[in-house]
Amino acid sequence: MNFRPSLRSRCGLASAALMAVSLTLSACGVANSDSAGDAGDTVRIVLPQEPPTLEPCDANLTSTGVVVRSNITEPLVERDPASGELQPLLATEWKQTEPTTWTFTLRDGVKFSDGSAFDAEAAAHSIDRAVNGTFGCNVEGYVFGDDAIEAKAVDATHLEVTTVEPDPILPLRLSFIEVVPASTSDTAKVREPIGTGPYKIEDWQNGTKLTLAVNDTYWGEAPAYKKAEYQWREEGSVRAAMITNNEADIATGLAPEDISGDAAVRYPNNETTALRSTGTYAPLDDIRVRQAINYAIDRESIVDSLFDGYADVASQLVPEGVVGHNPDLEAWPYDPEKAKALIAEAKADGVPTDTKIRLISRNGLFPKVGETVEVVQKALDDIGLNVSIEMMDTAASIEYQSRPFPKNTGPYIILVQHGNQAGDAQFSVDQYMLSDGAQSTFGTAELDAEIKAADKAEGEDRQTAFAEIFADEPEKVSQFAYIAHMTGIIGESDNVEYEPNSATGDEMRVTEMKPAK
């Protein structure tokens, strides 16, 4: 099936300065017509798992973002997944007015779904809440790290955002901040958020289903569907069967064997699957052991046999199209004998290589995740390590994936799947490779300095700096064993028209769906 573009249709969007960051594929949504779903006005979506939260400041979590982002809440600006350019949304214009200050002109006349007005106070509150709050917003670590930000309302339609250091990609960072009313708690997360998006939460039956209804106060073009109903089933074959049996219109996270024919829609997503090792517990605190893990993984076999060839062997954390991707890197070679030799060498030096290592992954992370973990376990056992598998639900696995990590965990390896939706390597490197990154367990002062310098670079210098980091990390730190750049598959019934794009895994915009003609 051809990949066609997909970008929400807007009425009267004002022009804005555009920032290019990466290339993928995209398209245009359309307006109302009759057909599909219950009573012809509901699109039915089945997910691999229930969202653990609908808190907007956690919307960069895939399982939350597919429901929340651009459906319930919206950011100031959004990135076009086709061109990589930033486009106006709740902000119509933005410019760097001082080296450390950006000024945003906001859209006038927008209301939240509760009827309250969107203005600069709400925007400032949303930024401060997500970035400077103390209740653990995931977006803080993912996008901003420890960076301090001051957001100030100049008047109702003008916002100033100031950083400590000049930040050439601040508008791109702010595209991850979902805007909520100024009345939203700044000391606790919310279960059912209020937003400016085309939909609002109608009903959430915990463990059963979640229903969104059209937001009648929405400022943009009316969506084709009056409602979106989400259900969740862990097994991909079950989700696919719901398409076949006309119990769902769209099913996400499918494997090639789950569904075939016209109902199977493949698309290039931006996810990279990798193993991340802790570096603070023996034997994983020895770089020889971490590099042995890299040698032990037969990436080609995993891609061919488990992913049916619908993935590319990965040599780095970001795929082609992301600023900083290094096109000259080759995947770590498969050499189990070299891996065994490194383990034996470490053991001879007193490294306790027989210590049990926990291999952690999340149920439903991607199709055949269970089989993938079993293949990895056998590969590591075969080179002389002692590895035990622990499969967890989303809430439990997040504790091991993001800071603050649980204490006294002992050595563990976690299978992660990282999507760089922003199109710039800084969003991957800062969180996964800095010593204190949100999803990094360790690093080095040398690599930290290299990353900080790259973060400040612009243009071609930025591309070169991040490409060098991806070349250096495997040799100097080796926190990761990259496996594959993934390809997504969704199921679609004959009732609906929807073209997925590289952002679909992170945010699935219901406004881009329409009943089939």
Helices and strands as residue ranges (DSSP letters): E 6-7, E 27-28, G 38-40, E 42-47, G 56-58, H 62-68, E 77-79, E 86-88, E 91-98, E 101-106, H 120-132, H 138-139, I 140-144, E 149-155, E 158-163, H 170-174, E 199-205, E 209-214, E 227-232, H 236-244, E 250-251, G 261-263, E 264-277, H 287-296, H 299-301, I 302-306, E 311-313, H 336-348, E 356-362, H 369-382, E 386-392, H 394-401, E 412-419, H 426-432, H 445-456, H 459-476, E 480-492, E 496-497, G 510-512, E 514-515
